[in-house]
Amino acid sequence: MSSIRFPLATTTWDSHEYDAIQRVVESGRFTMGPEVRAFEEEFAASVGSRHAVMVNSGSSANLIALTALVTAPHIDLNPGDEVIVPAVSWATTYYPVQQLGLRLRFVDVDLDTLNIDLAAVEAAITPATKAVLAVNLLGNPADLIGLAALCAQHGLILIEDNCESLGASIDGKQAGTFGIAGTFSSFFSHHISTMEGGLVVTDDDYVHQAAVSLRAHGWTRELPFDNLVHPKTGDSFDDLFRFVLPGYNVRPLEMSGAIGRQQIRKLPGFVEERRRNATRFTEAFTGNDNVRIQQENGESSWFGFALVLEGPLSGRRSEVVRALTAAGIESRPIVAGNFTRNPVMRHLDAIVPDALPAADRIHDDGLFVGNHHFPIDDEIGILAEVFDNL
């Protein structure tokens, strides 16, 4: 195998992140504390949300957000209800729906944007439908304005899995803030990296407080005295060990919060550079009839560059991947392709349409390569040359 010239992901850290780690080491406080709280406040402000709750991963963020909604007394979402989801996403978009006793209703995606198809969502609504879990794929916002209007029309809850799309926006509003709750990931390969990490954002006070409780055993310890989840007694001995929600232990590390504070300050520059790279990528592949590239909706933060093989390249993905690998270019499937084609489906309570043509195309002929927070003009040139040679 040739050396890697165009990797999927690279570090975004410099001395600021390592200094932040050392500051935490010297403090002696390693689980969530003041650094996490400060990062939550700074993150919420950066995306334009009232509240942010940090957890140990984007996957956990999905679980905490959905659990908070199911336990909320003012939100009509209960076991047995249907949640509409796109057929193309990561596994842990779907698993919390199953784990909470909700029912998955899969719909197809749009082959150009790779996001959930608005018309398919509308056609899938039944009396049992209570929520739409939209995914903003690879940095690209879904039709969040259309989805929000559709959900309002039918009295549905809109939730966003924005784990791949920090920094994306539509009409000046940040992706991840259109629904009652949005989730983010700060894993190594994402727009910002806190080692492992994720966040839930919301403007809803109950959902915020429930998420704070749920991430740490479901107790009342971190909640204010006058909270919406469960009244405190005022006796600290009792209030520190009062369990009120069926929670988890998905607390983040204090180091991750400290790192996040450095990373979120750099995010505007990261997104600007990713968007500049996307202009170069789009120019290189526009007019190439052998590939379909992801079409931007709003302002994408361009997690990576997706390509769906067409024409004479259709059905030849293995050959394309071998050529990319030989040129030192890392590639991978578009997220998890058509997720309903995974063996795990036998364990899920799900409704799957007879046909998911766009998701199948992505599953069989889709791949993506990385994008970065620094110029990659040469790498994009190599990528275009591989496809020209094929």
C-alpha positions in Angstrom: 0.0 0.0 0.0 1.3 3.5 -0.8 1.8 6.1 1.9 -1.2 8.2 2.7 -1.1 11.5 1.0 -4.8 12.5 1.4 -6.1 11.1 4.8 -9.7 11.1 6.0 -8.9 13.1 9.1 -6.0 15.0 10.8 -5.5 16.6 14.1 -6.7 20.2 14.8 -4.7 20.6 18.0 -1.7 22.8 18.7 -0.1 24.0 21.9 -3.3 25.6 23.2 -5.0 22.2 23.5 -1.9 20.6 25.2 -1.7 23.5 27.6 -5.4 23.1 28.4 -4.8 19.4 29.2 -1.9 20.3 31.5 -4.0 22.9 33.3 -6.5 20.2 34.1 -3.8 17.8 35.2 -2.5 20.4 37.6 -6.0 21.1 38.9 -6.5 17.5 40.1 -10.1 17.6 38.9 -10.6 15.1 36.1 -14.3 14.4 35.7 -16.7 17.1 34.6 -16.3 20.3 36.4 -15.7 24.0 35.7 -14.0 23.5 32.4 -17.0 21.5 31.1 -19.4 24.1 32.4 -17.5 26.9 30.7 -17.3 24.9 27.4 -21.1 24.3 27.5 -21.8 28.0 27.9 -19.3 28.9 25.1 -20.6 26.2 22.8 -24.3 27.2 23.3 -23.4 30.8 22.5 -21.5 29.8 19.4 -24.4 27.9 17.9 -27.1 30.3 19.1 -28.8 28.0 21.6 -29.9 28.7 25.2 -28.4 25.5 26.6 -25.8 23.0 25.9 -25.0 19.8 27.9 -21.8 18.0 27.3 -21.5 14.1 27.3 -18.9 11.6 26.4 -19.8 11.2 22.7 -22.2 12.2 19.9 -23.8 8.8 20.2 -24.5 9.4 23.9 -25.8 12.9 23.0 -28.5 11.2 20.8 -29.4 8.8 23.6 -29.6 11.6 26.2 -31.6 13.9 23.9 -34.2 11.3 23.1 -34.5 10.1 26.7 -35.0 13.7 27.9 -37.9 14.0 25.4 -39.5 10.7 26.3 -39.4 11.6 30.0 -40.7 15.2 29.5 -44.2 15.6 30.8 -45.0 18.4 28.3 -43.9 16.4 25.2 -46.0 13.7 23.7 -43.4 11.1 22.8 -43.9 7.6 24.4 -42.8 4.0 23.8 -44.6 2.6 20.8 -44.7 5.9 18.9 -43.1 6.1 15.5 -40.1 8.3 14.7 -39.3 9.0 11.0 -35.6 8.6 10.2 -33.5 8.8 7.0 -32.2 5.5 5.6 -28.7 6.9 5.4 -27.0 7.7 8.7 -24.8 6.3 11.4 -25.8 3.4 13.7 -26.3 5.5 16.8 -28.8 7.7 15.1 -31.1 4.7 15.3 -30.2 2.7 18.3 -31.5 5.1 21.0 -34.9 5.1 19.2 -35.0 1.3 19.6 -33.6 1.4 23.1 -36.3 3.7 24.3 -39.1 1.5 22.9 -39.9 3.9 20.0 -40.5 2.5 16.5 -38.2 3.5 13.6 -39.9 4.4 10.3 -37.3 4.6 7.6 -37.6 6.9 4.6 -35.4 7.5 1.6 -33.0 10.4 1.1 -32.4 12.9 -1.7 -29.6 11.6 -3.9 -28.2 15.1 -4.5 -28.0 16.4 -0.9 -27.8 13.0 0.7 -30.3 14.2 3.3 -33.8 13.0 4.3 -36.3 13.5 1.5 -39.0 16.0 2.5 -41.7 14.5 0.3 -40.9 11.0 1.6 -41.3 12.3 5.2 -44.7 13.7 4.4 -45.8 10.5 2.7 -44.7 8.4 5.7 -46.6 10.3 8.4 -49.2 8.1 10.1 -51.4 8.6 13.2 -48.7 6.9 15.2 -46.0 9.3 14.0 -44.8 11.6 16.8 -41.3 12.8 15.7 -38.9 13.3 12.8 -35.2 12.7 13.6 -33.4 14.6 10.8 -29.7 14.0 10.1 -27.5 16.7 8.6 -25.2 14.5 6.6 -21.5 15.2 6.1 -21.7 18.9 7.0 -24.8 19.5 4.8 -28.0 20.8 6.4 -31.2 18.9 5.6 -34.2 20.9 4.4 -34.6 22.1 8.0 -36.9 25.0 7.1 -39.2 22.6 5.2 -39.0 20.0 7.9 -39.8 22.5 10.7 -42.8 23.7 8.7 -44.0 20.2 8.1 -43.6 19.2 11.7 -45.5 22.3 12.9 -48.3 21.5 10.4 -48.7 17.9 11.7 -47.9 18.5 15.4 -44.6 16.5 15.2 -41.4 16.9 17.2 -38.3 17.8 15.2 -35.0 16.5 16.5 -31.6 17.0 14.7 -28.7 14.7 14.6 -26.1 17.3 13.7 -23.0 15.3 14.8 -21.4 15.7 11.4 -22.4 19.2 10.7 -21.1 21.7 13.3 -20.8 25.1 11.8 -23.3 24.5 9.0 -26.2 27.0 8.7 -29.3 28.0 6.7 -30.3 31.6 6.4 -28.0 32.5 9.3 -29.4 29.9 11.7 -27.1 27.1 12.8 -27.9 23.5 11.9 -28.7 21.6 15.1 -30.9 24.4 16.5 -34.0 24.1 14.3 -35.6 21.3 16.4 -36.4 21.0 20.1 -33.0 19.4 20.6 -29.9 18.9 18.4 -26.9 16.8 18.9 -23.2 17.3 18.1 -20.0 15.2 18.1 -16.5 16.3 19.0 -14.7 13.0 18.1 -11.3 13.2 16.5 -12.4 13.2 12.9 -15.1 15.9 13.3 -15.0 19.7 13.0 -13.7 20.1 16.5 -12.0 17.4 18.6 -12.1 16.9 22.4 -10.7 13.4 22.1 -14.2 11.9 22.7 -17.2 14.1 23.3 -20.6 15.2 22.3 -23.2 17.8 23.2 -27.0 18.2 23.3 -28.3 21.7 22.7 -31.9 22.9 23.4 -33.9 26.1 24.1 -36.3 24.0 26.3 -35.6 24.4 30.0 -37.0 20.9 31.0 -35.0 19.1 28.2 -31.9 20.9 29.4 -32.3 20.0 33.0 -33.4 16.4 32.2 -30.2 16.0 30.1 -28.1 17.3 33.0 -29.7 14.7 35.3 -29.7 11.8 32.8 -26.0 12.0 31.9 -25.1 11.3 35.5 -27.2 8.5 36.9 -30.5 10.4 36.7 -29.9 12.2 40.0 -30.7 15.7 41.1 -27.2 16.6 42.2 -26.3 19.1 39.4 -29.8 20.6 39.1 -30.7 24.0 40.6 -32.9 24.1 43.7 -35.9 25.4 41.7 -35.8 22.9 38.8 -38.4 21.4 36.5 -37.4 17.7 36.9 -37.9 17.0 40.6 -38.1 19.3 43.7 -35.1 19.4 46.0 -35.5 19.1 49.7 -32.8 21.6 50.7 -31.0 18.9 52.6 -27.7 18.5 50.7 -27.2 15.0 52.1 -30.5 13.9 50.5 -30.3 16.0 47.4 -26.9 14.7 46.4 -28.2 11.1 46.2 -31.8 11.5 45.0 -32.4 9.5 41.8 -35.4 10.7 39.8 -34.9 9.7 36.1 -33.7 6.4 34.5 -30.3 7.8 33.7 -26.9 6.7 32.5 -23.3 7.5 33.2 -22.1 9.3 30.1 -20.3 12.1 31.8 -17.5 13.9 29.9 -13.9 14.4 31.2 -12.8 17.7 32.4 -9.9 17.5 29.9 -12.4 17.3 27.1 -14.1 20.4 28.3 -10.9 22.3 28.5 -9.9 21.2 25.0 -13.3 22.1 23.7 -12.9 25.7 24.9 -9.8 26.1 22.7 -11.4 24.3 19.8 -14.6 26.3 19.6 -12.6 29.5 19.3 -11.0 28.1 16.2 -14.2 26.8 14.6 -15.0 29.8 12.4 -11.5 29.5 10.8 -11.8 25.7 10.5 -15.2 26.1 8.7 -13.9 28.9 6.4 -11.0 26.7 5.2 -13.3 23.7 4.7 -15.6 25.8 2.6 -12.7 27.1 0.5 -11.6 23.5 -0.1 -15.1 22.6 -1.1 -15.1 25.3 -3.7 -11.9 23.7 -5.2 -13.5 20.2 -5.0 -16.7 21.4 -6.7 -14.8 23.1 -9.5 -12.7 19.9 -10.0 -15.8 17.6 -10.4 -18.5 19.8 -11.8 -19.2 18.5 -15.3 -17.8 15.0 -14.6 -20.5 12.7 -15.8 -18.9 9.7 -14.0 -19.6 11.0 -10.5 -22.4 12.7 -8.7 -21.2 15.0 -5.9 -23.1 16.2 -2.9 -25.1 19.4 -3.5 -24.9 22.0 -0.8 -28.1 23.1 1.0 -27.7 26.4 2.8 -24.1 26.7 3.9 -22.5 23.3 4.5 -19.5 22.9 6.8 -18.3 20.2 4.5 -17.3 17.3 6.8 -16.0 15.4 3.7 -16.5 15.1 0.0 -19.0 12.5 -1.1 -19.1 11.0 -4.5 -21.7 8.6 -6.0 -20.3 6.7 -9.0 -22.4 7.0 -12.2 -22.2 6.0 -15.9 -19.2 3.7 -16.7 -18.0 3.8 -13.1 -21.3 2.6 -11.6 -20.8 -0.9 -10.1 -17.0 -0.4 -10.0 -16.6 1.0 -6.5 -14.0 -1.7 -5.4 -11.9 -0.8 -8.4 -12.2 2.9 -7.6 -11.2 2.3 -4.0 -8.2 0.4 -5.1 -7.1 3.2 -7.4 -7.6 5.8 -4.6 -5.6 3.7 -2.2 -2.8 3.3 -4.7 -2.7 7.1 -5.0 -2.5 7.4 -1.2 -6.1 8.6 -0.8 -8.1 7.2 2.1 -11.8 6.6 1.4 -14.8 5.0 3.1 -18.5 4.4 2.5 -20.9 7.3 2.8 -21.6 7.1 6.5 -23.2 3.6 6.8 -24.9 3.5 3.4 -28.4 2.2 3.4 -28.6 1.2 7.0 -31.6 -1.1 6.5 -29.3 -3.5 4.7 -27.3 -4.2 7.8 -27.8 -7.5 9.7 -28.6 -5.6 12.9 -32.0 -4.7 11.5 -33.4 -8.1 12.8 -33.0 -6.7 16.3 -34.8 -3.4 15.6 -38.5 -2.6 15.7 -38.6 -0.8 12.3 -40.8 -0.1 9.3 -38.9 -0.2 6.1 -40.3 0.8 2.7 -40.3 -1.8 -0.1 -37.9 0.4 -2.0 -35.2 2.9 -1.0 -33.6 3.6 -4.4 -31.5 6.6 -3.5 -30.2 4.9 -0.3 -29.4 1.8 -2.4 -27.4 3.9 -4.9 -25.4 5.4 -2.1 -24.9 2.0 -0.5 -23.6 0.4 -3.7 -21.8 3.3 -5.5 -21.1 5.9 -2.8 -17.9 6.8 -1.1 -16.3 9.8 0.5 -12.9 11.3 1.1 -11.7 13.7 3.7 -11.8 17.4 4.1 -9.5 19.4 6.4 -9.0 22.7 8.2 -6.1 23.7 5.9 -5.6 24.0 2.2 -5.7 20.7 0.2 -5.5 22.0 -3.4 -2.8 19.5 -4.3 -4.7 16.6 -2.7 -7.9 17.5 -4.6 -5.9 17.6 -7.8 -4.6 14.1 -7.2 -8.2 13.0 -6.5 -9.4 14.5 -9.7 -6.5 12.9 -11.6 -7.4 9.4 -10.3 -11.0 9.8 -11.6 -9.8 11.2 -14.9 -7.5 8.1 -15.3 -10.4 5.8 -14.5 
